[in-house]
């Protein structure tokens, strides 16, 4: 999973943002842990490349509605999603 995500975000630029978002959205996530791994990978890459921070922010905004929401691990907690 990490290799697939890194392969795509290593190619990111403002002019191919939508293509990268579409390809990232096609990666099937089966657990909340996988979702968290994708988020952490993108976040770390954004911190490492401050000149593309706006592009990464736009990517995160576009992806937040494209990934599934997972039920909370503990009853009463909010579900895990791209925005939580």
Secondary structure as UniProt FT lines:
FT   HELIX           2..9
FT   TURN            10..11
FT   HELIX           14..16
FT   HELIX           17..25
FT   HELIX           32..48
FT   HELIX           50..52
FT   HELIX           53..63
FT   TURN            64..66
FT   TURN            75..76
FT   TURN            82..83
//
